[in-house]
Amino acid sequence: LENEMWNCWNSKKYTVCLHVGSRIRHLLDEELRLLSEKPCSVRLVHYQNFTTVVSLLRASTVLAQAFEKLKMYDKANAEFEYLISINCQFVPAHRRSFWYERAILNYGRHLKLPKKAYELALDVIQDDTFDYYFRQRIYDRVLQMNLVGEDCEKQLATNIQAALDETIEIDVEIPEKVISAPLLSKSMGTSVKTVFVVPQEHQFSCPGVEAVALNYYYQKENFSKGLHSEGSIWLALFGLLCWNEIYDSTVEDVWISRYQTYPLDLYAGEMFWINRQKTFEKKFETLQCLSVQDIQSMLRASWREHEGINSIVKWDAFESSEMFEEMLSCMDGHMLVKLFGRLASNFKRHSSGFPDLVVWNVQSRDIKVFFLLIRILFSVIHYVGGGSQRTG
């Protein structure tokens, strides 16, 4: 049934989705009734996605979205609120978050029922089973839709502030830098990739935005190497230096095939850390005691042993371990432990959102990471970057 629902959705047969959805609702009600009489013994988060209930919940979500596509927002919200009301151990947190967010949006924007939208938003903000980030997003959504007056806004802000102790608050002033370069005209059509004109001796090149930014740091700020990698280089470092901990074969119930790219609990929130806490803590103690040269040797050995094996390391993005070794010369064990500890604590949450570019200088032991923001003004492009770490 789930496949049938997805086939209808992908074919944009939204009316047919409604007919399939009525059968799905009947089965879901029956499964929930059976669960209430005899709870299921599946306790591992990474196996719950394969249960009948979760399959039907996914399909029911598509049903609600089909109502939205047909602009039947009242019926869509009836489905979302039904799903929200389900009290079951198998309801995935990210699904529940999605249901709330869609229902709030529909009430506030399409059904013009701001009071209902506000009540649902308040339920989310006051519910500490939701993480801080989602509660903050709902708070921002409430303000964007002008659902509350000044007094209510202050109360919501107070509730959000009270949730700050659930996460690590880092107050960093990120410097801003503007880099300008002439933009190559798109006279051949708007579908042509945006490139820029960089003069060279007797010729010119037309690089993309990332290459222009990297070139600026090479020429103007004396960095010797750099890479547009977003998170891939940091995840590769984590994979290479913590390979034995990540791919620990003694952890039960996470290995079902020798072709797996990662253990089943890698994206299961805190479960990944809980299952390996002792081994990670031992590795972190070791890293903090090692010299840079020893860490480089450890990485080289890991590269030689595991190169090409399916893993979180994107082997085709790196020619050799040399680039990693250069980066490591600008870092130390304490920096790596902070990074790896963050990834290991909740890989699903912390493995995305990395800065776009990283540059370094081996001689000065200087490394910098920065985000790119592109603003095209007439024939000039502006890049806004920031965030640096110096260890020299």
N, C-alpha and C positions, 0 to 999 in steps of 0.2 A: 504493500500500500504506500509506503514512503516513496519507493521508486516511482510508482504511478503518479503520486502527487508532484514529485520533482519534474517528471517528464511533462506534465501539464503546465507547470510553472515555466519551464524553460521554453516551451512552445507558445507561451503567452496565451494559453487557453484558460483564462482565469475563471470563467463561468463553470468549466468542467471541474476546476479545483474545488468549487463549492460542493459539487455532487460527491466527489471523492472524500471531501472533508466530513460530510455527514456520516459516512461509514467509519472514518477514523475516530470521530467523537464517540461513537458507540463502542468501539473496541477499547478506546482509552478509558472510558468510564468503567468498563468491565475489568480491565487490568488493575485499575486503582482500587476497585472493590476487592479483588482477589488479594492484592497487596495488604490491604487493611486487615484482612482475615488471617493472612499468613505472610509476614514480612519476608522479603527475599534475603538470602544470606550473602549476596554480593556486597563486599565491603570496600573493595578497592576502587578508588575514583576513576582510574584509567580503564577499568572494565565496564563501568556503568554506562558508557556511551553505546555499548553493544546490547543493552537490555531492550526488551520490547517497549517498556514505558518511555524511555528516552527517545527511541525511534518514533513513537507516536507523538511525543511532545514536539519533536522537530517538524513533523508533518503538520501538526496543528498550528505551529507558528506560520508555516507557509499558507495555511488556510486564512489566517487573520490578515496576512499580507495581500492575499488575493482580494479580500474585501476592500482593502485600501486601494488596490489598483482599479477596482470598479467604483471607487469613490463612495463606497458604502461604509463610511467611517463609524457610524453608530454600531453596525454589526461587527466591524473589525474590533472595536473596543470591547464589545460584549465577549468576543473570543479572548482578547488579551486579559481581561479581568477574570475570566474563567480560569485561564492558565495561571494567573497570579495567585488565585485562591487555592490552588492545589498544594496540599501539605504532604509532600513526599520526599523521602531521603534522596531520590534519584533526580530531582529537579536541578539541572546545572545552574550554577550561580550566574554565568554569563547570559543564559537564556532568560532567567528571571529579570535581570537588569534590562535586557532588550525589551521585554514585554512592558515593563514600567515606562521606559523611555518613549516607546511608540504610543502608548495610551495617553501619556501626558501631552505629547505633541498633538495628537488627534483632538483631544479635548480643547486644548488651548488655541490651536490654529484653525482646525477645520470645523469642529462642532460648536465653536464659540461658547464654550462652557468653562470659563476661567476658574470658577470655584471648584469644579471637579478636578481640573488639572492641578490646582494648588493643593487640594487635599491629598491627591496621589503623590505629589512631589514631597509634601510634608511627611508622608508615611516613609518615603525613601530616606529622607534626610535624618529622620529620627531613628532609623533602623540600623543598629550597629553591626548587623550581619552583612551589610553592604560595605565594601571597602571605601576608604576616604575619597579616592579618585572619582569613583562613580557618583558619590554623594555631592562632590564639588561640581561635577558636570551637570547634575540635575539642578543644583542651585543656580548655576550660570544660565541654564535653560529657562528657569523661572524668571530671572531678571530680563533675559532677552525678549520674552513674550509679554513682559509687563503684567504679570499675573498678580502682583501684590503692591500694596501701598508702602509708604516709608516705614511705618511701624512694623509691619509684617516682615519687611526686608531686613530690618535690624535683628528680628528674632531668628530668621533663617540664618543670617550671618553668624549669630551667636552659636547656633546648633552646629554649623560647619566648623567653627573655630574649636568647639569642644572635641571634635573628631580628629584634630591635628595630632594628638598624642598617639594615634594609631600608626603613624608613619614617621619616617625620618624627615625632619624639616632642614633643608640646606639653604642657607642664605648666601648666595654668591652674586657679586656684581660682575656681570659679563661685559667686557669692553666691546665697543662697536667700532668696526673699521669699514670704511667705504672704499671700494676699488672700482675704478671706472675704465671702460674699454669701449671702443667704437663697435657698434652693432652692424653686422653685414645685412644689407637690404634683402628682404624676402621677395624680390621681384619674380622669383620662379614659382611662387605660391606659398601660402601660409602653412602648408603641411611640411615644408622643409624645416629641418631641425635648426633651432636658434644657434648661430655661431657668431664669432667676433673676429675682428681684424687685428692681428698682432704683427707689427712691422719687424722684419729681420733684415740682415744685410743682403741687399740686392733682391729681396723677395719678401713675401709675407705669408703667414699661416692663418688658418681659420679654425681655431680650436673651440671646444664647447666651454660652458661656464666653469666647470670644475678645473679644466686645464688652465684657464685664465687666472683663476684664483691661486692655484698652485704655483704658477709662473711668477706671480707677484711675490709670494713668500720666498721663492728661490732668489729672486733678483734684489728685492728691497729689504728683506729681513734676514738674509743670510742662512736660510734653511737649506740643507743639502738634498733631502729626499722628502717625498710625500706620496700620499695615496688617497684616491677617492674610494672609500670602502664602506662608508656608513658603519654598520656593526660587524661586518664580516671579519675584519682583522682582529677585533677584540674577542669574538667568539672563537676564532681559530686559535688565538693564544690560550684561551680557557681550555679548549679541547686538547691542544698539544701538551700543555703543562699539567693538566688534571685528567689525562686520559684514563688512567687506572681507576680513579675515583668515579668518573662518569660512567664508564663501561664495566663496572664491578659485576662480575658474573655471579657473585654470591648473593646479590640482592634478589629475593624471591619475587616471582609473579610479574616480572617486567621484561622477560625475554621469551618470545614465542617463535622467533625465527632468526637464523644466523645472518639474514640479509637486512635486519633492522638497521636504520640509520642512527637511532638513539633508543634508550630504554623507554618503556611505555609510560613511566612516571615523570619523564623530563618536563612535561607541560602540565603536570598535576599539582600546580601550586607548591605549597610547602612540603608536600609528601616526598618530593625528590630530595630535599635537604634532610628530612627526618630519617629517611632510609640510609643516608650516607654521612650523617653528621660527624661521627667519630673519625672516619677516614679522611674527610675534608679538613677537619681541625688538625689532624696530624700533618697533612700536606701543607697547610698554611703555616704551621710552626716551622716546618722545614724550609719553606720559601723565604721566610723572614730571616733565617739564619744563613742562607746561602749568599755568596758573592754574586755580582752580575755575571761574571765569567762562568760560574757554576750553573747558574740558571740558563745561560746560553747553551752550555753543554747538554743540559737536561732536555732542552727544546730540540737540539740537533738530533739527539738519540731518539726522541719520540717521533720526529719527522721521518728518520730512516726506517724505523720499525713499522710505522702505520701508514705511510704515504699511499694514497689511493683507496684506502678502505672507506666504505660508506660511513659517514660520521657528520658531526656538526661543522667540520672543517671543509671549506669549499676549496678543494685542492686545485681546481683549474684556475682559480683566481690568483694563485701565487706560483711563481716558477720554482722557487726553492725556499729554504729556511733562512736565507741570507737577510731578507728584509725584516723578518721577525727578530733576528739577532741584532740588527742595527737598532731597531726600536727598543729592544731590551737594554741596550747600552745607555739609553736615556731614562731608564726607569730603575726601580729597585723592588725588592721583595715585598716591602710594606705597601707600595702602590698596587702591586699585583694582587695581594691578599684582599685589599679593599674592593677591587674590581671583581675578583673571582667570588668573594663572599657574597656580594650583591647578586651576582648571577646564580649562584648555587641556592640562595635563600628562596628565590621564586623566579625560576628561569622564564616562565611564561610572561611574567610582567616586566622583567628587567632586561630581556634580550632584544628589545627594540627601542627606537628613539635615540640611537647614538648619533653623535655629530657626523656631518657629511664627510669632512676631510680631516686628515691627520698629517702633520709635517714634523720633521725632526732634524737635528744637527748632531751628528755623533761627536764632533770635536768639543762642542760646548755643553754636551749632554742636556740639550734643550728639546722638549717635545711640546707640541701644541695641537689642540683639537679645536675645530670650530664648525659652526653651522653656517649654511649658505641661505641667504634670502635674496631672491632676484627681483629687481625692480627695473623695468625698462622705461626710460624717460627719453622720448625722442630717439636719438641715436646713441644713447649712452646707457651702459648697464651698471648697476650698483650692486655690490655684494656686501652683505652685512655679516660679519663673522665675529666669533669671540669664544672665550673660555680657554685658558691655557694652564699648563702645569710645568713648572721649571724645577729640575732636580739637580742642576749643576752647582 
